[in-house]
Amino acid sequence: MASQKAYVALYHSGIYNSEELLNWFQEEYPKHSKRKLDMGKSCVRFKKMDDIPYELIGELVSKMTPQDWISRYEEAVKR
């Protein structure tokens, strides 16, 4: 999480690394928020703290373990 001047950003490298996880998040986001998804490659931006869908973020972080991330990283580096 990072507090920027105009928004709060959540950085999750798994979204950038896993197309399956990205697609899941993009499909689920409208079910948890009234606002349009504002997203970069690995960050999700929220204009107001009240806009953060905490339940969805909890699900997101539980979908990729640190070991999953390390495995994906090592596979990408070995290429």
SEKE-426550 format. One line per field, with one value per residue: residue in one letter; residue number from 1; y, x, z of N, C-alpha, C, O in turn. Coordinates in Angstrom, 1 decimal. Layout:
aa [A,...]
i [NUM,...]
n.v [Y,...]
n.u [X,...]
n.w [Z,...]
ca.v [Y,...]
ca.u [X,...]
ca.w [Z,...]
c.v [Y,...]
c.u [X,...]
c.w [Z,...]
o.v [Y,...]
o.u [X,...]
o.w [Z,...]
! end
This chain:
aa [M,A,S,Q,K,A,Y,V,A,L,Y,H,S,G,I,Y,N,S,E,E,L,L,N,W,F,Q,E,E,Y,P,K,H,S,K,R,K,L,D,M,G,K,S,C,V,R,F,K,K,M,D,D,I,P,Y,E,L,I,G,E,L,V,S,K,M,T,P,Q,D,W,I,S,R,Y,E,E,A,V,K,R]
i [1,2,3,4,5,6,7,8,9,10,11,12,13,14,15,16,17,18,19,20,21,22,23,24,25,26,27,28,29,30,31,32,33,34,35,36,37,38,39,40,41,42,43,44,45,46,47,48,49,50,51,52,53,54,55,56,57,58,59,60,61,62,63,64,65,66,67,68,69,70,71,72,73,74,75,76,77,78,79]
n.v [-1.2,2.2,5.7,8.1,11.4,12.0,9.7,6.4,3.6,0.2,-2.3,-5.2,-7.7,-10.2,-9.9,-8.7,-10.7,-13.0,-14.0,-15.3,-14.6,-11.9,-11.7,-12.8,-10.9,-8.6,-9.4,-9.8,-7.3,-5.3,-6.4,-5.8,-3.1,0.2,2.0,2.7,0.5,1.4,0.9,0.0,-1.7,-3.4,-2.2,-1.0,1.7,3.8,6.4,7.4,6.4,5.1,3.8,1.4,-2.0,-4.1,-6.8,-8.0,-7.5,-9.0,-11.5,-11.5,-11.4,-13.8,-15.6,-16.1,-17.4,-16.7,-18.6,-19.5,-17.1,-16.9,-19.2,-18.7,-16.4,-17.5,-19.3,-17.5,-16.1,-18.1,-18.4]
n.u [0.8,0.5,0.5,-0.3,-0.3,-2.8,-4.3,-4.7,-2.6,-2.5,-0.2,0.4,2.3,1.6,-0.7,0.3,2.0,0.5,-1.8,-4.2,-4.9,-5.1,-7.3,-9.3,-9.4,-10.2,-12.8,-14.1,-13.9,-16.0,-18.1,-17.7,-17.2,-18.4,-17.2,-15.3,-12.7,-9.5,-6.5,-3.0,-0.1,0.7,-0.5,-3.4,-5.5,-7.0,-9.3,-10.4,-10.2,-12.5,-13.4,-12.0,-12.1,-12.0,-12.6,-12.3,-9.6,-8.5,-9.1,-7.7,-4.9,-4.7,-4.8,-2.3,0.6,3.6,5.5,4.4,4.8,7.6,8.3,7.1,8.7,11.3,10.9,10.5,13.0,14.8,14.5]
n.w [0.0,-0.7,-0.1,-2.2,-3.7,-4.8,-4.6,-3.1,-3.4,-4.2,-4.4,-6.2,-7.2,-8.2,-9.7,-12.0,-12.8,-13.2,-15.5,-15.2,-12.5,-12.7,-14.5,-12.9,-10.9,-12.2,-13.0,-10.6,-9.3,-10.0,-8.6,-6.0,-5.7,-6.4,-8.0,-11.0,-12.1,-11.6,-12.7,-13.0,-14.2,-12.1,-10.0,-8.1,-8.0,-5.7,-5.2,-2.8,0.6,1.6,-0.7,-1.0,-1.5,0.9,1.5,-1.0,-1.5,0.5,-0.4,-2.8,-1.9,-0.7,-2.7,-3.9,-2.7,-0.9,-1.7,-4.2,-5.7,-5.7,-7.1,-9.6,-10.3,-10.4,-12.6,-14.6,-14.7,-15.4,-18.1]
ca.v [0.0,3.5,6.9,9.1,12.7,12.0,8.4,5.3,2.6,-1.2,-2.9,-6.7,-8.2,-11.3,-9.5,-8.5,-11.9,-14.1,-13.5,-15.9,-13.8,-10.6,-11.8,-13.0,-9.7,-7.7,-9.9,-9.6,-5.9,-4.6,-7.0,-5.3,-1.6,1.0,2.8,2.0,0.0,2.3,0.0,0.0,-3.1,-4.1,-1.4,-0.6,3.0,4.2,7.9,7.6,5.2,4.4,3.0,0.2,-3.2,-4.8,-8.2,-8.4,-7.4,-10.1,-12.7,-11.4,-11.7,-15.2,-16.4,-16.3,-17.5,-16.3,-19.7,-19.4,-16.0,-17.3,-20.2,-18.0,-15.6,-18.4,-19.8,-16.4,-15.8,-19.2,-18.4]
ca.u [0.0,1.2,-0.3,0.2,-0.9,-4.2,-4.9,-4.0,-2.3,-2.2,0.7,0.4,3.0,0.9,-1.6,1.2,2.7,-0.4,-2.9,-5.4,-5.2,-5.6,-8.7,-10.2,-9.6,-11.0,-14.2,-14.6,-13.9,-17.3,-19.1,-17.3,-17.0,-19.3,-16.3,-14.6,-11.4,-8.3,-5.4,-1.8,0.3,0.7,-1.1,-4.8,-5.5,-8.3,-9.3,-10.7,-10.1,-13.8,-13.6,-11.2,-12.9,-11.1,-12.8,-11.7,-8.2,-8.1,-9.2,-6.5,-3.6,-4.7,-4.7,-0.9,1.5,5.0,6.2,3.9,5.5,9.0,8.3,6.9,9.8,12.4,10.6,10.7,14.4,15.5,14.3]
ca.w [0.0,-0.8,-0.1,-3.1,-3.5,-5.3,-4.4,-2.4,-4.4,-3.7,-5.4,-6.0,-8.3,-8.7,-10.8,-13.2,-13.2,-13.5,-16.3,-14.5,-11.3,-13.3,-15.1,-11.8,-10.1,-13.1,-13.0,-9.2,-8.8,-10.0,-7.6,-4.7,-5.8,-7.3,-8.8,-12.1,-11.8,-12.0,-12.5,-13.8,-14.4,-10.8,-8.9,-8.2,-7.4,-5.1,-4.9,-1.4,1.5,1.6,-1.9,-1.0,-1.2,1.8,1.4,-2.3,-1.3,1.3,-1.3,-3.7,-1.3,-0.3,-3.9,-4.2,-1.5,-1.3,-2.5,-5.6,-6.3,-5.9,-8.2,-10.9,-10.5,-10.8,-13.9,-15.6,-14.8,-16.1,-19.6]
c.v [1.2,4.7,7.9,10.4,12.7,10.7,7.5,4.2,1.3,-1.8,-4.4,-7.2,-9.4,-11.0,-9.3,-9.8,-13.1,-13.6,-14.1,-15.0,-12.4,-10.7,-12.0,-11.7,-8.7,-8.1,-9.6,-8.2,-5.3,-5.2,-6.4,-3.7,-1.0,1.8,2.0,1.6,0.9,1.5,0.2,-1.5,-3.9,-3.3,-1.1,0.7,3.3,5.7,8.2,6.3,4.4,3.6,1.7,-1.0,-4.2,-6.3,-8.8,-8.4,-8.6,-11.4,-12.7,-11.9,-13.2,-16.1,-16.8,-16.3,-17.0,-17.3,-19.7,-18.3,-16.3,-18.3,-19.6,-17.1,-16.4,-18.9,-18.7,-16.0,-16.9,-19.2,-18.0]
c.u [0.9,0.2,0.3,-0.6,-2.4,-5.0,-4.1,-3.8,-2.0,-1.4,0.7,1.0,2.4,0.0,-0.9,1.7,1.7,-1.7,-4.2,-5.8,-5.7,-7.0,-9.7,-10.5,-10.4,-12.5,-14.8,-14.8,-15.3,-18.3,-18.8,-17.2,-18.0,-18.5,-15.7,-13.2,-10.3,-7.1,-4.2,-1.4,0.3,0.0,-2.6,-4.9,-7.0,-8.3,-9.6,-10.6,-11.4,-14.1,-12.8,-12.0,-12.1,-11.3,-12.2,-10.2,-7.7,-8.1,-8.0,-5.2,-3.6,-4.6,-3.3,0.0,2.8,5.8,5.7,4.7,6.9,9.2,8.1,8.1,11.0,12.2,10.9,12.2,15.2,15.4,15.5]
c.w [0.0,-0.9,-1.1,-2.9,-3.8,-5.1,-3.5,-3.4,-3.6,-4.8,-5.1,-7.3,-8.9,-9.8,-12.1,-13.7,-13.7,-14.2,-15.7,-13.3,-11.7,-13.8,-13.9,-11.1,-10.9,-13.1,-11.7,-8.8,-8.9,-9.0,-6.2,-4.6,-6.8,-8.3,-9.9,-11.6,-12.4,-11.7,-13.5,-14.0,-13.2,-9.7,-9.2,-7.4,-6.9,-4.7,-3.4,-0.6,1.6,0.4,-1.9,-0.6,-0.4,1.6,0.1,-2.2,-0.5,0.5,-2.2,-3.1,-0.8,-1.5,-4.3,-3.0,-1.9,-2.1,-3.9,-6.3,-6.6,-7.0,-9.5,-11.3,-11.1,-12.2,-15.0,-15.8,-15.5,-17.6,-20.3]
o.v [1.3,4.6,8.4,10.5,13.3,10.6,7.8,3.8,1.2,-1.9,-4.9,-7.3,-9.7,-11.8,-9.6,-9.9,-13.9,-12.9,-13.4,-14.8,-11.9,-9.8,-11.5,-11.4,-8.0,-7.2,-9.3,-7.9,-4.6,-4.5,-6.5,-3.2,-1.5,2.3,0.7,2.3,1.1,1.4,0.6,-2.4,-5.0,-3.8,-1.0,0.7,3.0,6.2,9.1,5.2,3.2,2.7,0.9,-1.0,-5.1,-7.1,-9.8,-9.4,-9.2,-12.2,-13.7,-12.7,-13.7,-17.3,-17.7,-15.3,-16.9,-17.0,-20.0,-18.5,-16.0,-18.1,-19.8,-17.0,-16.0,-19.0,-19.0,-15.7,-16.5,-19.9,-17.9]
o.u [1.9,-0.7,1.4,-1.5,-3.2,-6.1,-3.0,-4.7,-1.3,-1.8,0.9,0.4,2.6,-0.2,-1.4,1.9,2.1,-2.5,-5.3,-7.0,-6.7,-7.8,-10.8,-11.6,-11.3,-13.4,-16.0,-15.7,-15.7,-19.2,-19.7,-17.0,-18.2,-19.0,-15.5,-12.5,-10.3,-6.7,-4.4,-2.2,-0.2,0.1,-3.1,-4.4,-7.9,-7.3,-9.0,-10.8,-11.3,-15.0,-13.1,-12.6,-11.4,-10.4,-11.5,-9.5,-6.7,-7.2,-7.4,-4.5,-2.5,-4.4,-3.1,0.1,3.2,6.5,6.5,5.1,7.4,10.0,8.8,8.4,11.6,13.1,11.4,12.6,16.2,16.1,15.4]
o.w [0.6,-1.6,-0.8,-2.0,-3.0,-5.4,-3.1,-4.1,-2.6,-6.0,-4.0,-8.3,-10.1,-10.7,-13.1,-14.9,-14.4,-13.6,-15.7,-13.2,-11.1,-13.4,-14.0,-10.8,-10.4,-13.2,-11.6,-8.0,-7.9,-8.7,-5.3,-3.5,-7.8,-9.3,-9.8,-10.9,-13.6,-10.5,-14.6,-13.9,-13.2,-8.5,-10.4,-6.3,-7.5,-4.1,-2.9,-1.2,1.7,0.5,-2.8,0.5,-1.0,1.7,0.1,-2.7,-0.8,0.6,-2.5,-3.7,-0.7,-1.3,-5.1,-2.3,-3.1,-3.0,-4.8,-7.5,-7.7,-7.9,-10.5,-12.5,-12.1,-13.0,-16.0,-16.9,-16.2,-18.3,-21.6]
! end
